[in-house]
């Protein structure tokens, strides 16, 4: 099975707003994210859900890397999150790696 680390961004933009990993086609995974944002966001949506809702039809998925195992994909996802933060992308992840959180705090100081 092949796993893909992917990013989500607004069409025409360079910076990622979200990084994930999946065994599904990335277009299908985007549709799941959008569906879940509509169904489960309720009155208190996450920043990610609010962003998806505010930009209907404007979000695109793009591949970052591919891996042969789930473990490698998880490591690839963490590396991609840290790379995006280092590049200044405003990620909407609810959870970031410890190293990524430290970089965000250092950049804000």
N, C-alpha and C positions, 0 to 999 in steps of 0.2 A: 504494500500500500504506500502511496505517496502522500506526504503531508506538505501543505503550503503555508508559509508565513506570509501574511498579506497585510496591506495597509488600506485604510479608508481615508479619503480626502474629498474635498469639493472638486468637481470637474474644473479643469483649468488651473488648479493650484498645485504647488509642488509639495508643500508640507503635509505630512500625515497627521490626522486627528486621532487615529486609533490604529493599533497593531494587534493582530490576532493570529491564530494558527488553526488550520482545519484540514480534514481529509476530504471535505466536499469541494466541489468547484467554487471558486471564490465569489462568483456572481450569485450562486445559491446561498452562500453564507451571508452575503449582504442582504438578500431578501429576508432571511431569517432575522437578522438584526433589526431591520425596518419593521417587520411584523411584530417582533417582541416589544419594540419601542412603543408601537401603537397599543398593543394589548396590555402590557404590564407597567407602563409608565405612571398610570394613575394621576393623582394630584401632586405627587412628589417625584417626578422623573429624575434619573441621574443626569449629569451634564451630557453624557453621551446620548441618552435617549432624547433629551431636549434638542440636542444638535440634529439628530436624525429627523425628528419631527419638524424642525424649523426649516429643513432643506429638502423637501420631498423631490425626488427625481434629480437632485443635484449632486448626490454622493456617488463616487465610483470606488471600486475595489481594484487594487493593483498588487501583483505578486512581488514579494521581496526575496524569498528563497524557497527552495524545496528540499525535503528531507525524507529519508527512508524509514525512520522510526518516530514514534510520538515523542520519545525522550529528546531526540535531536531537534525536533520541531519546537519543543518547549524551550530548549537552550537557544535556538535561533530566534524565537520570539523575544526572549529576554535581551539578547544582543541587539535586536532591531529596536526595541524600546529605548535602550540606552543610547544607541546611535541617534535616534530621532531627537531625544532630549539634548544630546550634545550639539545637534544641528539647530536647536532652538525651536523645534516643532512643539506646538501647544497640544500635547496629547490629552485625551479625555478619559484615559484609563482610570478605573476606580482603584486598581491596585498596581503599584509599580514596584520594581525590584528595590531592595534596600540601597544598592549603589545608585540607582536612578533617582530615588527620593533624595539621597544625599546631594547629588548633583543639582537637583532642582533647588534645594535649600541654599546651596552655595551660590547659585546663579542669582537668586533673589536677594542675597545679602549685599 
